Amino acid sequence: MTDRLDDPGADGIEEGKRLIRQGGDRGLSLSDRIAERFQRLAWRTPLHTLKLRGRHPLKLLTVADDPFFGDVDRGQALLDGQLAFRGESHDLTALRLDRASFSRAYAEHLHAFAWLRDLSSVTTRAVAAPIAEAIMRQWIAAYGQTVSEPAWRPDLCGRRILFWTAHAPLILSSTDLVYRSDVLHALARSARHLDRTADKAPAGAARIAAWCGVIAGGLMIPGGDPRRAFGEHGLQRALAASLTDDGGIIGRSPVALYDAIQLLTMLRGTYAARRMELPETVAERLQRMVSALLGCCHGDKSLSSWQGGAPLDPELVVQTIEATGVRTRPLRQSRDWGYQRLSAGSTLAIMDAAPPPVARVVEGGCASTLAFELSDGPCRIVVNCGGARASLAQVPGALTEALRTTAAHSTLVLGDSNSTALNADGTLGKGVAEVELSRQETEPTSRIEASHDGYVRRFGLKHRRLLALGNDGRDLRGEDMLLPEGRKRSRDPVPFAIRFHLAPDVEIAPTSDGQAAFLRLPGQRLWQFRAKGAALTIEESIWVNAAGRPIATSQLVLSGEAAPGGASVSWAFHRSR
């Protein structure tokens, strides 16, 4: 089965397009950083504390439904007295929230109260409630009256309201009236805090989370209709600033888009608890988001690895798509988000054919332009290393940074340098500013030709990549070209390497002529790789799995030198059986 159409225009395929990275290498200005700093300092002032005062509810209007199942291992750890996340674990009786020294990812998981989902998924309310209440009491003692980061960061505040209202029975079952009052008071203060700070969250999933929290507070706290209306207008602005017209997210991370989809789906459950519908404009956005996410999924139903994300458990991805209620097909060409999907038979190729995300909207971005991933049914063949923003806490920082490089992606590396610079603060600097794209759909093949200018300023060479997938899915042919461009010309040959990182369960057997290799997939599927114009070697590599754990694997590397006039290397993957 294929997701190609006979009419290319029916799926919105454009034959040619130029994508430009507007202001891509400029992060937040000094004035922006100063304004952000003052904003955070203002949270601690008596004036902001006064603004958070007001009547707190005696109860919630109803309880929302969390449509997602939690992580069983993390839930079991909670039953054993441990709060665990991405390889980091702390005893519940010694969290020391007032003097916490958690990793950033762990702190976000804790303060968002996302662990309530894990706990509710492994036991009964009677068993879970005392555990949740114990953590809640510690949190209120440390942060209930003290507005500070990270606990009161707008995006975490929004997530916390969603989880508190969806799992209210776990945190409001106590007969201690003072404690119950403290919980409801913290909920009301969080909502008032978000009223003033939601738009300060960075565009993307963070801002969407903040405004979802505003609306959830308006739906669940008595007398909240004005807040709900205010929040709906804010969410409209947040979606416009955070999403591309084709449903992608501005940071260009499929994992971040998955996160945003879950947030909106939880919000829809909050509306449903009040017998109300998600606003139509938000529902339309959600449908486009699901289509864009499906466009980045392989045949195993899990995500391809882009912008530091890990594949995620395929069951979670399937569960999320089903929970949205959206029925749509994968987006083959995301014009603005920038991922191209080729599909024929059981073969899928997904290509990054757009400039990298702009510096001011993402941390931990990757220099992955023109990289691709390839799969055959449920078996991945070519992958990116991935995981720069999803790896376990034990992974060394140097390795995490290495996972962001061009060399960690299945594309061409020129002069052992990144196509886009990686800044020390986690942002992306100068490099790829423009990508030219041409796509053609014909009866025999689907063809993508794209080029980027990331190496023009340094070496005077443009990288152009061609991918062509046959209509039976048995052949993916490619060509990587380095073409003279710009004023600068290198007098000496420049070394290049074209890397094809392989999935861990792919077995490799090189041929005797050194120009090809057989790739055996699980289930005895056999592919052959052959290249012309460069020397083929097999080197070690790693791949970060769905759990954030680096797994040893291999990569095919085509090496050579580009003369001042350029170079061309052709290669092909062919399924033998």
Residue pairs with C-beta under 8 A, 6 or more apart in sequence:
1 345
2 343
2 344
2 345
2 471
2 473
3 329
3 330
3 332
3 341
3 343
4 332
4 343
4 344
4 441
4 446
4 471
5 11
5 441
8 15
8 440
8 441
11 332
11 333
12 246
12 332
12 333
12 335
13 332
13 333
13 439
13 441
14 333
14 335
14 439
15 438
15 439
15 440
16 436
16 437
16 438
16 439
17 335
17 436
17 437
17 438
18 434
18 435
18 436
18 437
19 336
19 338
19 353
19 354
19 355
19 434
19 435
19 437
20 355
20 433
20 434
21 355
21 356
21 358
21 432
21 433
21 434
22 358
23 358
23 360
24 355
24 356
24 357
24 358
24 359
24 428
24 432
24 433
25 358
25 359
25 421
25 428
25 429
25 430
25 431
26 358
26 359
26 360
27 359
27 360
27 423
27 425
27 427
28 36
28 360
36 200
39 197
39 200
40 149
42 48
43 147
43 148
43 149
43 152
43 193
43 197
44 146
44 147
44 148
48 147
48 196
49 147
51 192
51 196
52 147
52 189
52 192
52 193
54 188
54 192
55 188
56 181
56 184
56 185
56 187
56 188
56 189
57 184
57 187
57 188
57 221
57 222
58 184
59 184
59 222
60 165
60 168
60 172
60 184
60 187
60 220
60 221
61 219
61 220
61 221
61 222
61 274
62 220
62 273
62 274
63 165
63 166
63 168
63 169
63 273
64 162
64 165
64 166
64 216
64 219
64 220
64 266
64 269
64 270
64 272
64 273
65 166
65 269
65 272
65 273
66 117
66 120
66 163
66 166
66 167
66 266
66 269
67 265
67 266
67 269
67 323
68 117
68 262
68 265
68 266
68 316
68 319
68 320
68 323
69 117
69 121
69 319
70 117
70 118
70 119
70 120
70 121
70 122
71 117
71 118
71 121
72 118
72 121
72 122
73 84
74 84
74 85
74 115
74 118
75 118
75 119
75 120
75 121
75 122
75 123
76 122
77 83
77 84
77 89
78 84
78 92
78 115
78 118
78 119
78 122
78 131
79 119
79 122
79 123
79 127
79 131
81 91
81 92
81 93
82 89
82 90
82 91
82 92
83 89
83 90
83 92
83 95
83 110
83 115
83 135
85 105
85 106
85 109
85 110
85 115
86 103
86 105
86 106
86 109
86 390
86 391
86 392
86 393
86 548
87 392
87 393
87 394
87 548
88 102
88 103
88 105
88 106
88 393
90 102
90 106
92 131
92 134
92 135
93 134
95 110
95 135
95 138
97 138
97 139
97 141
97 142
97 143
98 141
98 142
100 107
102 110
103 393
104 150
105 393
106 393
107 150
108 150
108 156
109 115
111 139
111 143
111 150
111 151
111 153
111 156
111 160
112 156
112 159
112 160
112 163
113 159
113 160
113 163
113 164
113 167
114 159
114 163
115 135
116 132
116 163
116 164
116 166
116 167
116 170
116 171
117 163
117 166
117 167
119 128
119 131
119 132
119 170
120 128
120 167
120 170
125 169
125 170
125 173
128 170
129 169
129 170
129 171
129 173
129 174
132 167
132 170
132 171
133 170
133 171
133 173
133 174
133 179
136 171
136 183
137 179
139 151
140 182
140 183
140 186
142 151
143 151
143 152
144 182
144 185
144 186
144 189
147 193
150 156
152 190
152 193
153 201
154 193
154 194
154 197
154 198
154 200
154 201
154 206
154 207
154 209
154 210
154 213
155 201
155 202
155 205
155 206
155 207
155 209
155 210
156 209
157 190
157 193
157 194
157 197
157 210
157 213
158 194
158 198
158 201
158 209
158 210
158 211
158 212
158 213
158 214
158 216
159 209
159 212
159 213
159 263
160 190
160 213
161 187
161 190
161 191
161 194
161 213
161 216
161 217
161 220
162 209
162 212
162 213
162 216
162 263
162 266
162 267
162 270
164 171
164 183
164 187
165 187
165 216
165 219
165 220
165 270
166 266
166 269
166 270
171 183
172 180
172 183
172 184
174 180
187 217
187 221
188 217
188 221
190 213
190 217
191 213
191 214
191 217
191 218
191 221
191 224
191 227
194 210
194 211
194 213
194 214
194 217
195 214
195 227
195 230
197 210
198 207
198 210
198 211
198 213
198 214
198 231
198 234
198 238
199 207
199 210
199 234
199 237
199 238
201 207
201 209
201 210
202 361
203 238
203 241
203 242
203 250
203 361
204 242
204 249
204 250
204 251
204 256
204 260
204 361
204 362
205 242
205 249
205 251
205 256
205 257
205 259
205 260
205 263
207 238
207 241
207 242
208 235
208 238
208 239
208 242
208 260
208 263
208 264
209 263
210 238
211 231
211 234
211 235
211 238
212 235
212 263
212 264
212 266
212 267
214 227
214 230
214 231
214 234
214 235
215 227
215 228
215 231
215 232
215 235
215 267
215 270
216 267
216 270
217 224
217 227
217 231
218 224
218 225
218 226
218 227
218 228
218 229
218 230
218 231
219 228
219 270
219 271
219 273
219 274
219 276
220 270
220 273
221 227
232 279
235 279
235 282
236 279
236 281
236 282
239 282
239 285
241 250
242 249
242 250
242 260
243 249
243 250
243 260
243 285
243 288
243 289
244 250
244 334
244 336
244 337
245 288
245 335
245 336
246 288
246 292
246 331
246 334
246 335
246 336
246 337
247 257
247 285
247 287
247 288
247 289
247 290
247 291
247 292
247 293
247 331
247 334
247 337
248 257
248 289
248 292
248 334
248 336
248 337
248 338
248 339
249 256
249 257
249 260
249 289
249 337
250 357
250 358
250 361
250 362
251 307
251 357
251 361
251 362
251 365
252 306
252 307
252 337
252 338
252 354
252 356
252 357
252 362
252 365
253 306
253 307
253 308
253 309
253 362
253 389
254 293
254 296
254 303
254 304
254 306
254 307
254 309
255 303
255 307
255 308
255 309
255 310
255 312
255 389
255 390
256 307
256 309
257 289
257 292
257 293
257 296
258 293
258 303
258 312
258 317
258 320
260 289
261 286
261 289
261 290
261 293
261 320
261 324
262 320
264 278
264 282
264 285
264 286
264 289
264 324
265 286
265 320
265 323
265 324
267 278
267 282
268 278
268 283
268 286
271 277
271 278
277 283
278 286
286 324
286 326
287 326
287 328
290 321
290 324
290 326
290 328
291 326
291 328
291 329
291 330
291 331
292 331
292 334
292 337
292 339
293 303
293 317
293 321
294 321
294 328
294 329
294 330
294 331
295 330
295 331
295 332
295 334
295 339
295 341
295 350
296 303
296 304
296 306
296 339
296 341
296 350
297 303
297 304
297 317
297 330
298 304
298 311
298 348
298 350
298 373
298 375
298 378
298 380
299 346
299 348
299 375
299 376
299 377
299 378
299 379
300 314
300 375
300 377
300 378
300 379
300 380
301 314
301 317
301 318
302 311
302 312
302 313
302 314
302 317
302 546
303 309
303 310
303 311
303 312
303 317
304 311
304 350
304 373
304 383
304 384
305 311
305 373
305 383
305 384
305 385
305 386
305 387
305 543
305 544
306 339
306 352
306 366
306 368
306 384
306 386
307 357
307 362
307 364
307 365
307 366
307 368
307 389
308 364
308 365
308 366
308 386
308 387
308 388
308 389
308 390
308 403
308 404
309 386
309 387
309 389
309 390
310 386
310 387
310 390
310 391
310 544
310 545
310 546
310 547
310 548
311 386
311 545
311 546
312 546
313 546
330 341
330 343
331 341
332 340
332 341
332 342
332 343
333 340
333 341
333 439
334 340
336 354
337 354
338 352
338 353
338 354
338 355
338 435
339 350
339 351
339 352
339 353
339 354
340 350
340 351
340 353
340 437
340 439
340 448
340 450
341 348
341 349
341 350
341 351
342 348
342 349
342 350
342 351
342 446
342 448
342 467
342 469
342 476
343 349
343 446
343 469
343 473
344 446
344 469
344 470
344 471
344 472
344 473
345 472
345 473
345 474
346 376
346 377
346 473
347 374
347 375
347 376
347 469
347 473
347 474
347 476
347 575
348 374
348 375
348 376
349 372
349 373
349 374
349 467
349 469
349 476
350 372
350 373
351 370
351 371
351 372
351 448
351 450
351 467
352 368
352 369
352 370
352 371
352 372
352 409
353 369
353 370
353 435
353 437
353 448
353 450
354 369
354 435
354 437
355 369
355 420
355 432
355 433
355 434
355 435
355 452
356 365
356 366
356 367
356 368
356 369
356 420
356 428
356 431
356 432
357 365
357 428
358 428
359 365
359 423
359 427
359 428
359 429
360 427
362 427
362 428
363 425
363 426
363 427
364 388
364 389
364 404
364 426
365 404
365 426
365 427
365 428
366 388
366 403
366 404
366 405
366 408
366 409
366 428
367 404
367 405
367 406
367 409
367 418
367 419
367 420
367 421
367 422
367 428
367 431
367 432
367 454
368 384
368 406
368 409
368 411
369 406
369 411
369 419
369 420
369 432
369 435
369 452
369 454
370 411
370 412
370 419
370 435
370 450
370 451
370 452
370 463
370 465
371 384
371 406
371 409
371 410
371 411
372 382
372 410
372 411
372 467
373 380
373 382
373 383
373 384
373 410
374 380
374 381
374 382
374 476
374 573
375 381
376 473
376 521
376 525
376 527
376 575
377 525
379 503
379 505
379 506
379 521
379 522
379 523
379 525
380 503
380 506
381 502
381 503
381 506
381 519
381 521
381 527
381 573
382 410
382 500
382 501
382 502
382 503
382 573
383 410
383 501
383 502
383 503
383 543
383 553
384 408
384 409
384 410
384 501
385 403
385 408
385 409
385 501
385 541
385 542
385 543
385 544
386 403
386 408
386 543
386 544
387 395
387 400
387 403
387 543
387 544
387 548
387 550
388 400
388 401
388 403
388 404
388 408
390 544
390 548
391 399
391 400
391 403
391 544
391 548
391 549
391 550
392 547
392 548
392 549
395 548
395 550
399 550
401 422
402 408
403 544
404 422
405 418
405 422
406 413
406 417
406 418
406 419
406 420
407 413
407 416
407 418
407 497
407 499
408 501
409 499
409 501
410 499
410 500
410 501
411 419
411 465
411 498
411 499
412 463
412 465
412 480
412 482
412 496
412 497
412 498
412 499
413 419
413 496
413 497
413 498
413 499
414 455
414 459
414 461
414 463
414 482
414 494
414 495
414 496
414 562
415 455
415 458
415 459
415 494
415 495
415 496
416 495
416 497
417 455
417 458
418 431
418 454
419 431
419 432
419 452
419 454
419 455
419 463
420 428
420 429
420 430
420 431
420 432
420 454
421 428
421 429
421 430
421 431
422 428
422 429
423 429
430 457
431 454
432 452
432 453
432 454
433 453
433 454
434 452
434 453
435 450
435 451
435 452
436 450
436 451
436 452
437 448
437 449
437 450
438 448
438 449
438 450
439 446
439 447
439 448
439 449
440 446
440 447
441 447
443 471
444 470
444 471
445 468
445 469
445 470
445 471
446 468
446 469
446 471
447 466
447 467
447 468
447 469
448 466
448 467
448 468
449 464
449 465
449 466
449 467
450 464
450 465
451 462
451 463
451 464
451 465
451 483
452 462
452 463
453 462
453 485
453 486
454 463
455 461
455 462
455 463
455 482
456 462
456 485
456 486
456 488
457 486
457 488
458 488
459 488
459 490
459 494
459 562
460 484
460 485
460 486
460 487
460 488
460 489
460 490
460 564
461 482
461 483
461 484
461 485
461 490
461 494
461 562
461 566
462 482
462 483
462 484
462 485
463 480
463 481
463 482
464 480
464 481
464 482
464 483
465 478
465 479
465 480
465 481
466 477
466 478
466 479
466 480
466 481
467 476
467 477
467 478
468 476
468 477
468 478
469 475
469 476
470 476
470 477
473 575
474 574
474 575
475 572
475 573
475 574
475 575
476 572
476 573
477 570
477 571
477 572
477 573
478 570
478 571
478 572
479 568
479 569
479 570
479 571
480 498
480 568
480 569
480 571
481 566
481 567
481 568
481 569
482 496
482 562
482 566
482 567
482 568
483 566
484 564
484 565
484 566
489 564
490 564
491 564
493 561
493 562
493 563
493 564
494 561
494 562
495 559
495 560
495 561
495 562
496 534
496 559
496 560
496 561
496 562
496 567
497 557
497 558
497 559
498 534
498 557
498 558
498 559
498 569
498 571
499 555
499 556
499 557
500 529
500 555
500 556
500 557
500 558
501 541
501 543
501 553
501 555
502 508
502 519
502 541
502 553
502 554
502 555
502 556
503 543
503 553
504 543
504 545
504 551
504 552
504 553
505 521
505 522
506 519
506 520
506 521
506 553
506 554
507 519
507 520
508 517
508 518
508 519
508 520
508 538
508 554
508 556
509 517
509 518
509 520
510 516
510 517
510 518
510 536
510 538
511 517
511 518
514 535
514 536
515 530
515 531
515 532
515 536
516 528
516 529
516 530
516 531
516 536
517 528
517 529
517 536
517 538
517 556
518 526
518 527
518 528
518 529
518 576
519 526
519 527
519 528
519 529
519 573
520 526
521 527
524 577
525 575
525 577
526 575
526 576
526 577
527 573
527 574
527 575
527 576
528 573
528 574
528 575
528 576
529 556
529 571
529 572
529 573
529 574
530 571
530 572
530 574
531 558
531 569
531 570
531 571
531 572
532 569
532 570
532 571
533 558
533 560
533 567
533 568
533 569
533 570
534 558
534 559
534 560
534 569
535 558
535 559
535 560
536 556
536 557
536 558
537 556
537 557
537 559
538 554
538 555
538 556
538 557
539 554
539 555
539 557
540 552
540 553
540 554
540 555
541 552
541 553
541 554
541 555
542 550
542 551
542 552
542 553
543 550
543 551
543 553
544 550
544 551
545 551
558 569
558 571
560 567
560 569
561 567
